[in-house]
Amino acid sequence: MYFRKSKISKSMLLLPALLISACGGSSISPPPLNPIVEPGGSNQPIPDGVWIQKGFGRALDVQAETIRRYDYSRETCFEVETITQTDLTQIIAIESVGSDEFIATEDSAALVFSKRDGLPPACTDNRLITENGPVATLNHFTQNFSDYYPFFEERGILDWDERVRDAKMRVSENTTTEALVNEMIGLLSELDDSHVTLSDGANFEFTPGRSNLEEVLVTGFENQSEFANINEYIGVQFQRLESIRNSYFDDGSVDMAGGESQDVFLWATIGNGQVGYLQIDGMGGLSDDGSETDVDATEDLMDRILTDFANTEALIINVSINGGGELSVADAIANRFTTEKIPVSSFQAISYDDSPMPQLTELVHRDLSPTERVSYDRPIATISGPNTFSAAEHFLLSMRALNHPVCFVGEPSDGVLSAILDKPLPIENLQIGLTNMIVYDHTGQNFEVSGVPVDVEAVTFALADSEAERNQAIDASLEALGFGALANSESQANDCSLTEARSRLEISAP
């Protein structure tokens, strides 16, 4: 899966961090301007030769039906597996194949592979990893982060190379796997990036990402004396917050659906049907019985929801507690609000291919296309915040690009827009995930780390006490949409919801 979704539990002993366990030089041939194609790729065979994914450290050596997969950096290379052409089509969808590059997709995102004369040097000399000891594993682990992770400075890690040198001094061929894992966790622990992971696929998964939701709840619990059990405290807090939210809704208008518990989507109306309210708590896990894909389930749900909102004058979409999930699900929601194909984002990555110095790969662009199904063309306010992650942030990028009145309310999102680049390690079952893509919105702005910004600031998640009666973000949304009276306010509508086309800070795309 391209982007990953966290499971948000309301009654765990300590609400865990929202794991998103969901991104050159003249020699680089640029990908097409818009490499995403319509669904239904060709899945034609890849011609013989070596194909590399620049900025991702992946290489395919194709010989007829046999494909040898390599994972490489400047200084290390690891042969991951040998698969068939058919196996490859189960991993990625081959959309087009040319003489110099082929385009594939995974969860609506483009993967560009370029033809080259041979395997990268690290895969053909004594840097090829042929044993699975702790030293080789640590070398491959650290070199991948050194080559492909672009956000050390933004995340406050200014001495990565020094940390790596110290770790290597503590690791030898006699180091146990447990001690090695602890060294790697120590190297990652201060990144605060939920798209960085270390796991063995079965027994543990570590991420250095920290959750605002968890911090607020734990701090609140520690600063009170009414409850001795944090489970009980968390349950009561969510019950109060949900009661406040539900007080806005018209009687009998609330509905819920999506997933096994039928609770991923919640929708209702406010003010005797004047304003629709749609809360989306995940961009995945929507199929309730496995008989249809999450995208198909989303399409059916959006038909149902927008039909219910046919007579509303405006809409609030709340993704303030959304752990992300599938990019294709986010697109299936956002495309209900556009009548034309629009560019919504682009990405590039760091590559050392054919150069000792880092080079940025060519931009890969992403578009949002309209749907022929039920759509919505009235003013919208979206609510987001620090608990809005990953694919949910890409939903925000799509909404920012609409030629449609949309106002953004709440707080900046978490700032983990890159997909997770998964890389296996030499020690069996160990795997890392890292953030490697520099993602831009339609104007060329990058919100990794800082988060997607808002127009109107409002607290999106705060502890509720016995005197709390209002939801700040819903009130601010109603005011921004011109329904201040429903928020017991005389405030005028915010201009951001009234323009026919959005006008945001325009900067030159890279």
ABEGO torsion letter per residue (X at the ends): XABBBBBBBAABABBBBBBBAXXXBAABBBBBABABBBBGBAGBBBBBEBBBBBGAGBBBBBBEABBBBBBBBAABBBBABBBBAAAAAAABBBABBBAABBBBBBGGBBBBBBBBABBBAAAABAABBABABAAAAAAAAAAAAAAABAAAAAAGBAAAAAAAAAAAAABBAABBAAAAAAAAAAAAAAAGBAABBBBAGAABBBBABBBAAAAAAAAAAAABAABABAAAAAAAAAAAAAAAAAAABBBGABBBBEEAAGAABBBBBBGGGABBBBBBABABGABAAGABBAAAAAAAAAAAAAAAAAABABBBBBAABBAEEBAAAAAAAAAAABABBBBABBBBBBBABGBABBBBBBBBBBBBBBBABBBBABBBBBBBBAABBEAAAAAAAAAAABBBBBBBBEBBBAGBABBBBBBBBABBGBBBBBBABBBBBAAGBBABGAEBBBABBBBABBBBBAABABBAAAAAAAAAAGAAAAAGBABBBBAAAABABBBBBBBBBX
